[in-house]
Amino acid sequence: MWWKFYFWFYIVLTIVSLLWFYGLTETVTLGDLLSIMISVLAAIGLYGYVFNKKTFPSKLWKIIFWVLILGLVYGILSFTALKDTISLPEILYTTLPEISFGGYLFGTLITLPAYFAIYKLGQGKTLRKKEES
């Protein structure tokens, strides 16, 4: 039951965030498109995990999981003392407004269950399979 509530909460939060953030910008960069793609893939993964639907093969979910983790690590490092030494190629920057570390941490905590679901999909498991065993 908790997972279904979280799924709908995540979907609403993602839609509102995308509409609000990208409604503020006049141009969309490659980084913006990648960010949108990651949000959509996380939502698809969460859907597949919660509702026991096969969306993509397990191997692809493993790759998606590690891409998400790399993005998470980069995000955390960009707020630390390394922020002046680590940079992305300019083409990958987003037009999103800058946020505080607290805002980033809050967003990360909200998405951790979705990352867990994607990790489980990479293992070939869904919520129902876990409950049945």
Secondary structure, DSSP 8 states (H G I E B T S, - for coil): -HHHHHHHHHHHHHHHHHHHHHHS-S---HHHHHHHHHHHHHHHHHHHHHHT---S-HHHHHHHHHHHHHHHHHHHHTTSGGGGT----GGG---S----HHHHHHHHHHHHHHHHHHHHHHTT--HHHHHH-
